[in-house]
Each structure stands twice: as C-alpha cells, then as structure tokens.
C-alpha cells in the first residue's frame, strides 16, 4: 500500500519543520510549499491526498489558494485543513466559505494535528 501524501503550505520555516517532523514520523509522504501560489501549483502537479494550508502568506493567501484548489477538477475533492493563527469567528467562517474541510488554530498540539489528519485520510 502506498503512503498517503500530505502537502503542507506555510511561509513559516518553523511551522513547516514541525509539521513535517510529526507527519513524517507517522510514515506520511510530506510535500511542502512556501506560499499559496506555490501550494496550488504543487497540488496540481503532485496530487496530494490532503493539504494543510496556512492563511496569511505572501503572493497568495490560504483562502484564495483554497478557492483555487476547489475550482480545479484535479484538486476539487482533496481535503484542505486550514492551519493558522487566525482563530477569530470571521476568519473561521471565511475559511469554510473558501472551501476548507476543517480549521485548526495555532499553536496546535501533535495529537490535534494527527487526529484531524487521520480522520480525513481514513487511517
């Protein structure tokens, strides 16, 4: 059985490293992108099973990137979990309106991340 592929889109090197370490230890194949534009391009090229998307990033933010993923047939059904410091009700609502499947606010803990990832990947 092939490993599930997760794309992490975040402009914070620290956040990318932390998420990569946790998910890599769980035997997931981890891809990364540093902004929304690169994230959309990587998702189209690599076809991940799940996307973890920051909101506040240069070039293209997470909400815009999520909408772009939803409008493309190749990525429309890929689960997207927003992972962000923007935890206010308006941001959460905007996240779901952009098409995300779930929303995690930073700082998050390892158990929360793994529980949500596993719920979408079915393992």
TIMI-2910 file (N, C-alpha, C, CB; in pm, 1 decimal, decimal comma, always signed):
<rs>
+----------+----------+----------+----------+----------+----------+----------+----------+----------+----------+----------+----------+------+
!      n_x !      n_y !      n_z !     ca_x !     ca_y !     ca_z !      c_x !      c_y !      c_z !     cb_x !     cb_y !     cb_z ! resn !
+----------+----------+----------+----------+----------+----------+----------+----------+----------+----------+----------+----------+------+
!    +84,1 !   -117,6 !     +0,0 !     +0,0 !     +0,0 !     +0,0 !    +88,9 !   +124,2 !     +0,0 !    -95,8 !     -0,4 !   +121,8 !  Unk !
!    +58,1 !   +218,9 !    -84,7 !   +141,7 !   +338,3 !    -93,8 !   +110,5 !   +433,8 !    +21,9 !   +120,4 !   +409,1 !   -229,7 !  Unk !
!   +211,1 !   +511,0 !    +56,6 !   +195,7 !   +607,9 !   +164,6 !   +107,2 !   +722,6 !   +119,1 !   +332,7 !   +660,8 !   +211,0 !  Unk !
!    +27,8 !   +775,0 !   +210,4 !    -56,2 !   +891,3 !   +182,0 !    +33,1 !  +1014,0 !   +172,3 !   -165,9 !   +910,7 !   +291,7 !  Unk !
!     -1,2 !  +1102,9 !    +79,6 !    +78,3 !  +1223,4 !    +54,4 !     +8,0 !  +1344,9 !   +111,6 !   +103,6 !  +1242,4 !    -96,6 !  Unk !
!    +81,8 !  +1423,6 !   +191,0 !    +27,7 !  +1543,7 !   +252,2 !   +110,6 !  +1663,2 !   +207,3 !    +26,2 !  +1531,8 !   +407,1 !  Unk !
!    +42,4 !  +1765,4 !   +158,5 !   +107,0 !  +1889,8 !   +119,9 !    +87,1 !  +1991,3 !   +231,5 !    +50,8 !  +1943,0 !    -15,1 !  Unk !
!   +198,2 !  +2044,1 !   +285,4 !   +193,1 !  +2149,7 !   +385,9 !   +228,2 !  +2280,8 !   +316,2 !   +290,9 !  +2120,4 !   +506,1 !  Unk !
!   +138,4 !  +2377,9 !   +325,3 !   +160,3 !  +2508,8 !   +263,8 !   +167,9 !  +2611,9 !   +376,2 !    +46,0 !  +2544,5 !   +160,8 !  Unk !
!   +288,8 !  +2665,5 !   +398,6 !   +309,7 !  +2759,5 !   +509,1 !   +436,1 !  +2839,4 !   +482,4 !   +319,3 !  +2685,0 !   +645,9 !  Unk !
!   +431,7 !  +2969,6 !   +508,3 !   +550,4 !  +3052,8 !   +486,6 !   +645,1 !  +3053,2 !   +607,0 !   +508,1 !  +3195,1 !   +454,8 !  Unk !
!   +606,9 !  +2989,2 !   +716,4 !   +691,6 !  +2980,5 !   +835,3 !   +777,3 !  +2854,4 !   +828,7 !   +605,7 !  +2981,1 !   +964,2 !  Unk !
!   +909,1 !  +2873,0 !   +823,2 !  +1000,1 !  +2758,0 !   +819,1 !   +984,1 !  +2672,4 !   +944,4 !  +1146,5 !  +2805,1 !   +805,1 !  Unk !
!   +960,3 !  +2735,7 !  +1058,5 !   +943,0 !  +2662,7 !  +1184,1 !   +818,4 !  +2575,0 !  +1179,4 !   +934,4 !  +2760,3 !  +1302,1 !  Unk !
!   +708,5 !  +2631,2 !  +1132,5 !   +584,0 !  +2555,9 !  +1123,4 !   +596,2 !  +2440,2 !  +1023,5 !   +469,1 !  +2648,7 !  +1082,9 !  Unk !
!   +659,0 !  +2466,6 !   +909,5 !   +681,8 !  +2360,0 !   +810,6 !   +762,2 !  +2246,4 !   +871,4 !   +754,5 !  +2415,3 !   +686,8 !  Unk !
!   +869,9 !  +2280,6 !   +941,0 !   +956,6 !  +2178,8 !  +1000,2 !   +882,5 !  +2098,0 !  +1105,3 !  +1080,5 !  +2243,3 !  +1061,7 !  Unk !
!   +808,6 !  +2163,9 !  +1193,1 !   +736,1 !  +2096,3 !  +1299,8 !   +632,0 !  +1999,4 !  +1242,6 !   +668,4 !  +2199,1 !  +1391,4 !  Unk !
!   +552,9 !  +2047,0 !  +1147,0 !   +450,6 !  +1960,1 !  +1086,4 !   +515,1 !  +1845,3 !  +1008,6 !   +358,8 !  +2041,9 !   +992,9 !  Unk !
!   +622,7 !  +1874,5 !   +937,9 !   +693,4 !  +1771,5 !   +860,4 !   +747,4 !  +1662,1 !   +952,8 !   +809,0 !  +1834,4 !   +779,1 !  Unk !
!   +803,3 !  +1700,6 !  +1066,5 !   +857,9 !  +1602,2 !  +1160,6 !   +746,9 !  +1511,4 !  +1215,6 !   +930,6 !  +1673,8 !  +1276,8 !  Unk !
!   +635,7 !  +1570,0 !  +1254,3 !   +524,9 !  +1491,7 !  +1311,1 !   +466,3 !  +1395,9 !  +1207,4 !   +414,6 !  +1585,4 !  +1364,1 !  Unk !
!   +440,0 !  +1447,5 !  +1088,7 !   +376,4 !  +1364,9 !   +985,2 !   +473,2 !  +1263,5 !   +926,5 !   +320,7 !  +1452,9 !   +874,1 !  Unk !
!   +598,9 !  +1300,8 !   +912,0 !   +699,8 !  +1207,3 !   +861,7 !   +718,7 !  +1089,2 !   +954,9 !   +832,2 !  +1278,4 !   +841,9 !  Unk !
!   +709,4 !  +1112,9 !  +1085,8 !   +722,1 !  +1005,0 !  +1184,1 !   +605,5 !   +907,3 !  +1174,8 !   +730,6 !  +1062,7 !  +1325,4 !  Unk !
!   +494,6 !   +953,6 !  +1118,3 !   +376,0 !   +868,5 !  +1100,4 !   +375,4 !   +799,8 !   +963,9 !   +248,4 !   +951,6 !  +1116,8 !  Unk !
!   +485,6 !   +808,8 !   +893,4 !   +501,0 !   +740,4 !   +764,3 !   +423,0 !   +803,9 !   +650,0 !   +458,5 !   +598,2 !   +778,2 !  Unk !
!   +384,9 !   +930,0 !   +664,6 !   +323,5 !  +1001,3 !   +553,3 !   +433,9 !  +1056,3 !   +464,2 !   +230,3 !  +1115,4 !   +603,7 !  Unk !
!   +405,9 !  +1065,4 !   +336,3 !   +496,9 !  +1135,2 !   +245,1 !   +458,7 !  +1282,8 !   +252,0 !   +487,9 !  +1078,5 !    +95,7 !  Unk !
!   +555,0 !  +1368,6 !   +284,6 !   +526,7 !  +1509,8 !   +306,8 !   +587,4 !  +1594,9 !   +195,8 !   +580,2 !  +1554,4 !   +443,2 !  Unk !
!   +503,9 !  +1679,1 !   +137,1 !   +544,5 !  +1778,4 !    +38,0 !   +526,0 !  +1914,7 !   +102,7 !   +461,6 !  +1765,6 !    -96,2 !  Unk !
!   +603,6 !  +2013,7 !    +60,6 !   +588,1 !  +2147,4 !   +118,1 !   +585,6 !  +2254,5 !    +10,2 !   +700,7 !  +2176,0 !   +216,9 !  Unk !
!   +523,3 !  +2366,1 !    +46,2 !   +521,4 !  +2485,7 !    -37,9 !   +522,7 !  +2605,3 !    +55,4 !   +396,0 !  +2488,6 !   -134,0 !  Unk !
!   +583,0 !  +2716,3 !     +9,6 !   +604,4 !  +2831,9 !    +97,1 !   +501,7 !  +2943,9 !    +81,5 !   +739,8 !  +2887,4 !    +72,2 !  Unk !
!   +409,0 !  +2931,5 !    -11,3 !   +300,3 !  +3029,6 !    -23,2 !   +186,3 !  +2966,0 !   -101,3 !   +349,3 !  +3161,3 !    -93,0 !  Unk !
!    +74,1 !  +3036,3 !   -106,4 !    -44,2 !  +2980,6 !   -170,5 !    -26,3 !  +2950,2 !   -317,9 !   -157,6 !  +3073,7 !   -153,9 !  Unk !
!    +42,8 !  +3038,0 !   -389,0 !    +63,1 !  +3016,2 !   -532,1 !   +144,1 !  +2888,7 !   -556,0 !   +134,1 !  +3137,3 !   -595,7 !  Unk !
!   +253,5 !  +2872,8 !   -480,7 !   +335,1 !  +2751,5 !   -492,1 !   +255,6 !  +2628,9 !   -445,6 !   +465,4 !  +2765,7 !   -409,2 !  Unk !
!   +171,8 !  +2647,8 !   -344,6 !    +89,3 !  +2538,3 !   -295,0 !     -8,1 !  +2486,2 !   -399,3 !    +13,6 !  +2582,5 !   -173,2 !  Unk !
!    -74,4 !  +2576,8 !   -468,3 !   -168,7 !  +2536,7 !   -573,5 !    -93,9 !  +2463,3 !   -684,8 !   -243,8 !  +2660,6 !   -630,9 !  Unk !
!    +19,2 !  +2518,2 !   -727,4 !    +97,8 !  +2454,6 !   -833,8 !   +145,9 !  +2316,0 !   -791,0 !   +218,4 !  +2542,9 !   -871,6 !  Unk !
!   +190,7 !  +2302,9 !   -667,5 !   +238,0 !  +2174,2 !   -617,3 !   +122,8 !  +2074,5 !   -607,9 !   +305,0 !  +2191,3 !   -480,1 !  Unk !
!     +7,5 !  +2120,2 !   -561,9 !   -108,8 !  +2032,1 !   -552,7 !   -150,6 !  +1981,1 !   -690,4 !   -225,7 !  +2105,1 !   -486,2 !  Unk !
!   -147,5 !  +2067,8 !   -790,0 !   -184,2 !  +2025,7 !   -925,7 !    -82,7 !  +1927,3 !   -983,0 !   -196,1 !  +2147,6 !  -1017,8 !  Unk !
!    +44,2 !  +1949,3 !   -954,5 !   +149,1 !  +1862,8 !  -1009,9 !   +163,1 !  +1730,2 !   -935,1 !   +281,6 !  +1935,5 !  -1007,9 !  Unk !
!   +146,0 !  +1733,6 !   -802,7 !   +177,4 !  +1617,2 !   -719,5 !    +56,0 !  +1538,2 !   -670,7 !   +255,7 !  +1661,7 !   -601,7 !  Unk !
!    -61,5 !  +1596,2 !   -678,6 !   -186,5 !  +1531,4 !   -637,9 !   -180,8 !  +1472,2 !   -496,6 !   -221,2 !  +1422,5 !   -736,5 !  Unk !
!   -166,9 !  +1555,5 !   -394,2 !   -162,8 !  +1504,1 !   -256,8 !   -299,5 !  +1449,1 !   -214,1 !   -117,8 !  +1615,1 !   -159,5 !  Unk !
!   -298,9 !  +1371,1 !   -107,7 !   -422,7 !  +1316,2 !    -51,7 !   -488,0 !  +1413,9 !    +46,3 !   -394,5 !  +1182,8 !    +18,4 !  Unk !
!   -408,3 !  +1511,9 !    +94,3 !   -455,5 !  +1609,5 !   +192,0 !   -366,4 !  +1732,7 !   +183,9 !   -455,8 !  +1549,9 !   +336,5 !  Unk !
!   -425,0 !  +1850,6 !   +210,6 !   -347,8 !  +1975,9 !   +214,2 !   -368,5 !  +2041,1 !   +350,3 !   -390,8 !  +2073,6 !    +98,2 !  Unk !
!   -257,0 !  +2080,3 !   +414,0 !   -258,9 !  +2162,4 !   +535,0 !   -218,1 !  +2302,2 !   +491,7 !   -162,7 !  +2105,2 !   +648,2 !  Unk !
!   -306,9 !  +2399,2 !   +507,9 !   -288,4 !  +2531,5 !   +447,5 !   -289,5 !  +2643,1 !   +551,1 !   -396,4 !  +2557,2 !   +344,4 !  Unk !
!   -179,6 !  +2720,2 !   +556,3 !   -175,6 !  +2841,3 !   +636,7 !   -265,2 !  +2945,0 !   +569,2 !    -28,6 !  +2894,5 !   +653,2 !  Unk !
!   -302,3 !  +3050,1 !   +640,8 !   -387,6 !  +3154,1 !   +583,0 !   -306,4 !  +3275,0 !   +538,3 !   -493,6 !  +3197,4 !   +683,6 !  Unk !
!   -224,1 !  +3328,9 !   +627,9 !   -151,1 !  +3452,4 !   +599,2 !    -15,7 !  +3417,2 !   +538,1 !   -133,0 !  +3538,3 !   +728,4 !  Unk !
!     -3,2 !  +3438,9 !   +406,5 !   +119,8 !  +3407,9 !   +332,9 !   +139,0 !  +3509,9 !   +222,2 !   +115,6 !  +3264,0 !   +274,4 !  Unk !
!   +263,1 !  +3528,4 !   +178,0 !   +287,6 !  +3619,3 !    +66,0 !   +236,9 !  +3559,9 !    -66,3 !   +437,8 !  +3650,9 !    +55,5 !  Unk !
!   +225,6 !  +3642,1 !   -166,6 !   +186,9 !  +3605,0 !   -303,8 !    +42,4 !  +3561,2 !   -317,4 !   +275,2 !  +3495,0 !   -353,0 !  Unk !
!     -1,7 !  +3464,8 !   -238,7 !   -141,0 !  +3420,8 !   -240,2 !   -171,4 !  +3362,9 !   -103,2 !   -168,0 !  +3315,5 !   -354,4 !  Unk !
!   -273,0 !  +3415,6 !    -37,0 !   -310,5 !  +3366,3 !    +94,6 !   -382,8 !  +3232,8 !    +87,9 !   -397,0 !  +3467,4 !   +164,6 !  Unk !
!   -404,2 !  +3173,7 !   +203,3 !   -465,5 !  +3041,6 !   +211,5 !   -609,1 !  +3034,9 !   +164,5 !   -459,2 !  +2993,9 !   +349,8 !  Unk !
!   -689,4 !  +3137,8 !   +194,5 !   -828,3 !  +3135,4 !   +149,5 !   -835,4 !  +3137,6 !     -2,6 !   -906,0 !  +3254,1 !   +208,2 !  Unk !
!   -756,1 !  +3224,7 !    -64,5 !   -754,3 !  +3232,9 !   -211,0 !   -702,0 !  +3102,7 !   -271,6 !   -667,5 !  +3351,8 !   -257,6 !  Unk !
!   -598,6 !  +3045,8 !   -210,4 !   -542,6 !  +2919,2 !   -260,5 !   -644,3 !  +2806,2 !   -248,2 !   -413,6 !  +2882,6 !   -183,8 !  Unk !
!   -718,2 !  +2804,0 !   -139,0 !   -820,4 !  +2700,6 !   -121,5 !   -928,8 !  +2714,2 !   -228,3 !   -882,9 !  +2709,3 !    +19,5 !  Unk !
!   -971,7 !  +2837,1 !   -255,3 !  -1071,9 !  +2856,9 !   -362,1 !  -1017,6 !  +2809,8 !   -496,7 !  -1113,3 !  +3006,1 !   -371,2 !  Unk !
!   -889,0 !  +2835,9 !   -522,6 !   -827,9 !  +2792,0 !   -648,9 !   -826,2 !  +2639,3 !   -657,4 !   -683,9 !  +2847,7 !   -662,0 !  Unk !
!   -797,7 !  +2572,2 !   -546,5 !   -798,7 !  +2425,1 !   -546,5 !   -939,2 !  +2371,8 !   -571,3 !   -744,6 !  +2370,4 !   -412,9 !  Unk !
!  -1038,9 !  +2437,0 !   -514,9 !  -1177,6 !  +2391,3 !   -529,2 !  -1230,8 !  +2409,0 !   -671,9 !  -1267,1 !  +2466,7 !   -431,8 !  Unk !
!  -1176,8 !  +2504,5 !   -746,4 !  -1228,4 !  +2529,5 !   -881,3 !  -1160,2 !  +2444,3 !   -987,4 !  -1212,1 !  +2675,1 !   -916,2 !  Unk !
!  -1060,6 !  +2365,4 !   -949,5 !   -991,4 !  +2279,7 !  -1045,4 !  -1036,7 !  +2135,4 !  -1024,9 !   -836,6 !  +2292,0 !  -1030,1 !  Unk !
!  -1081,6 !  +2070,7 !  -1131,7 !  -1130,9 !  +1932,9 !  -1120,5 !  -1030,1 !  +1838,1 !  -1056,8 !  -1168,5 !  +1881,0 !  -1256,9 !  Unk !
!   -901,7 !  +1859,6 !  -1081,4 !   -797,7 !  +1769,1 !  -1030,7 !   -782,1 !  +1777,2 !   -878,8 !   -664,4 !  +1800,8 !  -1097,2 !  Unk !
!   -818,0 !  +1890,7 !   -818,9 !   -796,9 !  +1908,5 !   -675,3 !   -925,3 !  +1941,5 !   -598,4 !   -696,0 !  +2017,7 !   -652,6 !  Unk !
!  -1036,5 !  +1944,9 !   -666,4 !  -1162,3 !  +1989,1 !   -604,8 !  -1202,2 !  +1905,3 !   -483,7 !  -1273,4 !  +1985,1 !   -707,0 !  Unk !
!  -1167,9 !  +1776,9 !   -482,1 !  -1210,0 !  +1689,4 !   -373,8 !  -1099,4 !  +1657,3 !   -272,9 !  -1262,5 !  +1562,5 !   -431,1 !  Unk !
!   -984,2 !  +1719,1 !   -289,2 !   -874,5 !  +1696,6 !   -193,6 !   -908,8 !  +1771,1 !    -64,4 !   -735,2 !  +1745,3 !   -252,2 !  Unk !
!   -910,7 !  +1701,6 !    +49,7 !   -940,6 !  +1770,2 !   +175,3 !   -835,7 !  +1877,5 !   +206,3 !   -948,1 !  +1669,1 !   +290,5 !  Unk !
!   -883,3 !  +1992,6 !   +253,4 !   -796,1 !  +2102,9 !   +292,3 !   -827,2 !  +2138,2 !   +437,9 !   -815,3 !  +2227,4 !   +197,7 !  Unk !
!   -723,8 !  +2136,5 !   +520,8 !   -735,9 !  +2179,8 !   +659,4 !   -658,3 !  +2310,1 !   +673,4 !   -683,0 !  +2070,1 !   +759,5 !  Unk !
!   -726,5 !  +2415,8 !   +711,6 !   -658,5 !  +2541,9 !   +738,7 !   -585,6 !  +2527,7 !   +871,7 !   -759,2 !  +2662,3 !   +741,5 !  Unk !
!   -460,0 !  +2571,5 !   +875,4 !   -378,2 !  +2566,7 !   +996,8 !   -321,1 !  +2706,8 !  +1014,3 !   -263,1 !  +2456,2 !   +987,8 !  Unk !
!   -376,1 !  +2783,8 !  +1108,5 !   -345,1 !  +2926,2 !  +1112,7 !   -358,7 !  +2986,9 !  +1251,7 !   -434,0 !  +2999,7 !  +1017,8 !  Unk !
!   -298,0 !  +3101,2 !  +1269,9 !   -314,9 !  +3177,7 !  +1393,7 !   -444,8 !  +3257,4 !  +1390,7 !   -195,5 !  +3272,1 !  +1415,6 !  Unk !
!   -508,7 !  +3268,3 !  +1276,4 !   -631,6 !  +3348,6 !  +1260,2 !   -751,3 !  +3266,9 !  +1309,0 !   -651,9 !  +3392,1 !  +1110,3 !  Unk !
!   -777,9 !  +3277,3 !  +1440,4 !   -881,4 !  +3195,3 !  +1500,9 !  -1013,1 !  +3265,3 !  +1527,4 !   -831,7 !  +3141,3 !  +1626,0 !  Unk !
!  -1025,0 !  +3390,2 !  +1487,7 !  -1149,6 !  +3463,0 !  +1509,7 !  -1264,5 !  +3405,8 !  +1428,0 !  -1130,9 !  +3609,5 !  +1476,1 !  Unk !
!  -1386,1 !  +3429,1 !  +1475,2 !  -1504,4 !  +3373,6 !  +1409,4 !  -1513,1 !  +3412,5 !  +1262,4 !  -1629,3 !  +3418,9 !  +1481,2 !  Unk !
!  -1478,7 !  +3537,7 !  +1229,6 !  -1486,5 !  +3582,2 !  +1090,9 !  -1386,2 !  +3506,5 !  +1003,2 !  -1461,1 !  +3733,5 !  +1082,0 !  Unk !
!  -1266,2 !  +3482,6 !  +1053,4 !  -1164,8 !  +3408,2 !   +977,2 !  -1206,1 !  +3263,0 !   +957,8 !  -1028,8 !  +3414,7 !  +1048,1 !  Unk !
!  -1259,0 !  +3202,0 !  +1064,3 !  -1303,8 !  +3063,1 !  +1054,2 !  -1415,8 !  +3052,6 !   +950,6 !  -1352,0 !  +3010,4 !  +1192,4 !  Unk !
!  -1510,8 !  +3144,7 !   +956,0 !  -1620,6 !  +3145,4 !   +858,6 !  -1567,1 !  +3163,2 !   +716,5 !  -1721,5 !  +3257,5 !   +891,6 !  Unk !
!  -1473,6 !  +3256,0 !   +699,4 !  -1415,9 !  +3277,5 !   +566,6 !  -1342,6 !  +3152,9 !   +518,4 !  -1320,3 !  +3397,7 !   +568,3 !  Unk !
!  -1277,0 !  +3083,2 !   +610,0 !  -1209,0 !  +2958,6 !   +574,0 !  -1305,3 !  +2855,8 !   +517,4 !  -1137,8 !  +2900,8 !   +694,9 !  Unk !
!  -1415,8 !  +2835,5 !   +588,5 !  -1514,1 !  +2738,1 !   +539,1 !  -1579,4 !  +2785,6 !   +409,1 !  -1622,1 !  +2712,7 !   +645,6 !  Unk !
!  -1601,7 !  +2915,8 !   +396,1 !  -1657,9 !  +2968,6 !   +271,7 !  -1561,5 !  +2950,9 !   +154,4 !  -1693,1 !  +3116,4 !   +288,4 !  Unk !
!  -1432,3 !  +2948,8 !   +183,1 !  -1334,0 !  +2929,4 !    +75,9 !  -1325,6 !  +2783,1 !    +32,6 !  -1196,3 !  +2978,0 !   +121,3 !  Unk !
!  -1386,1 !  +2694,5 !   +112,1 !  -1390,9 !  +2554,1 !    +73,3 !  -1311,0 !  +2458,2 !   +158,9 !  -1345,1 !  +2541,9 !    -63,1 !  Unk !
!  -1255,2 !  +2507,0 !   +270,7 !  -1178,0 !  +2414,7 !   +354,0 !  -1270,1 !  +2313,2 !   +421,0 !  -1097,5 !  +2492,0 !   +460,3 !  Unk !
!  -1212,6 !  +2200,0 !   +457,4 !  -1288,1 !  +2093,3 !   +522,3 !  -1280,3 !  +2100,0 !   +674,6 !  -1237,9 !  +1959,1 !   +474,8 !  Unk !
!  -1174,3 !  +2162,9 !   +725,9 !  -1156,7 !  +2174,6 !   +870,4 !  -1065,3 !  +2293,3 !   +897,4 !  -1098,0 !  +2042,9 !   +931,9 !  Unk !
!  -1055,1 !  +2331,2 !  +1025,2 !   -983,6 !  +2453,6 !  +1061,3 !   -915,8 !  +2429,7 !  +1194,9 !  -1080,0 !  +2577,5 !  +1068,0 !  Unk !
!   -784,2 !  +2446,8 !  +1199,8 !   -706,3 !  +2432,3 !  +1322,8 !   -636,9 !  +2565,2 !  +1349,7 !   -602,1 !  +2314,7 !  +1311,9 !  Unk !
!   -643,4 !  +2611,0 !  +1474,4 !   -571,3 !  +2733,0 !  +1508,3 !   -438,8 !  +2699,0 !  +1576,7 !   -657,2 !  +2823,3 !  +1599,1 !  Unk !
!   -337,0 !  +2778,0 !  +1541,2 !   -204,9 !  +2763,7 !  +1602,2 !   -205,2 !  +2843,9 !  +1732,5 !    -90,4 !  +2812,8 !  +1504,7 !  Unk !
!   -131,0 !  +2804,2 !  +1833,9 !    -49,5 !  +2683,6 !  +1832,3 !   -137,2 !  +2560,2 !  +1849,8 !    +57,6 !  +2689,3 !  +1942,3 !  Unk !
!   -105,7 !  +2456,7 !  +1775,3 !   -180,1 !  +2331,8 !  +1786,1 !    -87,5 !  +2228,3 !  +1848,7 !   -233,3 !  +2283,8 !  +1646,0 !  Unk !
!   -145,4 !  +2122,0 !  +1896,5 !    -59,6 !  +2018,2 !  +1950,5 !    -56,5 !  +1899,2 !  +1855,5 !   -107,5 !  +1975,1 !  +2090,3 !  Unk !
!    +37,9 !  +1812,8 !  +1879,3 !    +61,1 !  +1696,0 !  +1793,4 !    -63,7 !  +1609,5 !  +1781,9 !   +177,3 !  +1612,5 !  +1847,6 !  Unk !
!   -130,0 !  +1583,6 !  +1894,3 !   -248,2 !  +1496,8 !  +1893,7 !   -360,6 !  +1555,7 !  +1808,9 !   -297,7 !  +1473,7 !  +2036,5 !  Unk !
!   -383,2 !  +1686,2 !  +1821,5 !   -488,3 !  +1751,0 !  +1741,8 !   -458,3 !  +1737,6 !  +1592,7 !   -501,7 !  +1900,3 !  +1780,2 !  Unk !
!   -333,6 !  +1765,2 !  +1554,6 !   -295,2 !  +1755,3 !  +1414,0 !   -314,9 !  +1613,1 !  +1362,5 !   -149,2 !  +1798,9 !  +1395,0 !  Unk !
!   -261,0 !  +1515,5 !  +1433,2 !   -269,8 !  +1376,3 !  +1386,5 !   -413,4 !  +1325,2 !  +1384,0 !   -185,3 !  +1285,9 !  +1475,0 !  Unk !
!   -493,8 !  +1363,4 !  +1481,5 !   -632,7 !  +1320,1 !  +1484,4 !   -709,3 !  +1369,8 !  +1363,5 !   -700,0 !  +1368,0 !  +1611,1 !  Unk !
!   -689,8 !  +1497,3 !  +1331,4 !   -760,7 !  +1553,3 !  +1215,9 !   -708,5 !  +1495,1 !  +1084,9 !   -747,2 !  +1705,9 !  +1214,2 !  Unk !
!   -578,0 !  +1481,2 !  +1071,0 !   -519,9 !  +1423,2 !   +950,2 !   -572,8 !  +1281,7 !   +929,8 !   -365,6 !  +1422,6 !   +958,3 !  Unk !
!   -567,5 !  +1201,6 !  +1034,2 !   -612,8 !  +1061,4 !  +1023,0 !   -761,8 !  +1051,6 !   +994,0 !   -580,9 !   +985,0 !  +1151,4 !  Unk !
!   -840,6 !  +1146,1 !  +1044,0 !   -984,2 !  +1141,1 !  +1017,0 !  -1014,1 !  +1162,6 !   +868,2 !  -1057,4 !  +1246,5 !  +1100,9 !  Unk !
!   -932,8 !  +1243,9 !   +801,7 !   -955,0 !  +1267,2 !   +659,2 !   -891,0 !  +1161,0 !   +571,2 !   -902,0 !  +1402,5 !   +620,7 !  Unk !
!   -784,4 !  +1100,4 !   +620,2 !   -714,6 !  +1000,6 !   +536,7 !   -760,0 !   +857,7 !   +566,1 !   -563,9 !  +1011,0 !   +557,9 !  Unk !
!   -847,2 !   +843,3 !   +663,8 !   -905,0 !   +712,6 !   +690,7 !   -810,4 !   +611,8 !   +751,3 !   -958,7 !   +657,7 !   +567,2 !  Unk !
!   -711,2 !   +657,8 !   +828,1 !   -621,0 !   +561,9 !   +893,4 !   -586,7 !   +609,0 !  +1033,3 !   -492,1 !   +542,6 !   +810,9 !  Unk !
+----------+----------+----------+----------+----------+----------+----------+----------+----------+----------+----------+----------+------+
</rs>
